[in-house]
Amino acid sequence: MKVRGAKSPFDGDWPYWSARLGRDPSRPTRVVKLLKRQDGKCGYCGLSFMAEDRMETHHQDGDRTNNANANLVLLHGHCHDQIHSED
């Protein structure tokens, strides 16, 4: 896969590079793995994460003690709020 346009690892777009490379020493490992698994996109709305976006980890089964990878999804902060307001 080619690098998008004039992208650089130093341009501050850590969601893009974390999803692409699968690593970012400045972010928690869990967040980087979720970004890579989700191709840098929100698990709710499907839009790409931007560097300024607030990202939150959502437990799909509602059990915050179940941190199995299959139970976790990374969401925009406002998407996470939307999911919990529907409950």
N, C-alpha and C positions, 0 to 999 in steps of 0.2 A: 504494500500500500504506500503510495507516494505521500510525502508531507504536504499538507495544505498550503498553497500559495507561498507566502513569505514567512511562514512560521519558523520560530527559533525557540530552542529550549530556554532561552533567557528572556522571552517576551512577556512573562508573567501569566501565561495561560496554563496554569498547572493542571486544570481538569483535562485539557486536551492531551498534554504530555503524560500525565499519569495513566490515562486510558490507553494511550499509544504505547508507552514504554513499560507499563506495569510497575513503575517505581517512582517514588518522590520522597526523598528523605525528610522533607518538611511536613509531611502529612502522615496521619496514622495509617499503618499497614492495612487495616480493615477498609478504610475509605478508598485507598488506592486499588485494592483488589476488587471492590464493588464497582469502581469507575471502569476498570478494565473489563469486568464481566458484562457491564451494561453499556459498553462502547461509549462512555462519557455522557450517557443520556439518563434523564430522570425516569425512574421506574413507574411513575404515575402518568405524567403528561407526554413523555417521550421526547421532550426538547433537550438539546445539549446544555450541559452545565457551562456557565461562564465563570471566570475567575472571581467576579464580585458576588456571585450567588451564594446564599446560605444553603448548605447541604445538611441533611439530617438522615440518620439511619433509622429505618422503620422496621419493626418486628411484625412480619405478616400475620403471625398467629396471635398477636396481642400480648404474648408472654415475654416481658422484658428480660427474663432470665434465660430464655432460649436464644443463645447467640450462635446457633448453627448457621453456616453460610447460606444454606438453602432457605432459611427463614428471614434473612436480611435483605433489604433493598434500600438503595440510596435515592433520596427524594429532595426536590427543592423544599425549602422551609415552608413556603406557602402551600405547596402540594401536600405536605405532611399535615399541615393545619386543616386542609380541606378533608383529607381522609378521616381525621379524628372528629371533625365536626359532623360527619355523616353517620358516625356510630350512635 
